[in-house]
Amino acid sequence: MRLVLLGAPGSGKGTQAKLLKKEFNIPHISTGDLLRGAIADKTELGLAAKIVMDKGQLVNDDIVLGMLKQRLAQADAKKGFILDGFPRNLVQADMLDKLLEEINMPAQHAILIAVDPEEVVGRIAKRAEIEGRTDDTQEVVRDRIKIYEKETAPVVEHYKQHDILSEVLGTGSIEQVQHRILSVLRF
Ligand code: ADP
């Protein structure tokens, strides 16, 4: 199973990806988590990325692609993967198509988890209290949503054209959303 999860910040991609990882026993690859890992390790790349991430902006395409390429080269990704947070713009979508073609592992499904922007702001405010992510402040969240709408929403169209896009409603309980995703994947 090779799956790309799409959705606004706070749409529940990460939560659903973790459940899908258990269900299909394939790695959950989140570029946000890879970047936060680099920050925690205090690498040069991590320190540079943190400045960009804290403003809610996108990290350089080539840097993120490089991290992703390394992660996909690990043994566990040979059985498939759930991509979360990549691609985030049309340039990354083309980069990903090329990379996956090269390793003979094209994406089979792209699933958009659709939620209302106002719902998303409320969810992230809750997460901010629990996790304390430095990019979850109200102001930065608004900017992240704007960037999502401008840069990432067109990626949905990209996968529609490739005929692998499905859309599921992201409201309701975690279990309901998971059920909707599994129904799509088992179709
Ligand atoms: P969310 O989906 O809630 O915005 P992520 O953990 O996916 O959270 O991303 C957090 C931040 O990490 C983004 O705002 C961006 O700065 C950076 N980031 C993650 N993935 C990418 C990517 N594919 N390209 C560029 N920047 C990225």
Residues whose N, C-alpha, C, O or C-beta is under 5 A from the ligand:
A	BS01	ADP	A8 P9 G10 T31 G32 D33 V52 M53 G56 Q57 L58 V59 V64 G85 F86 R88
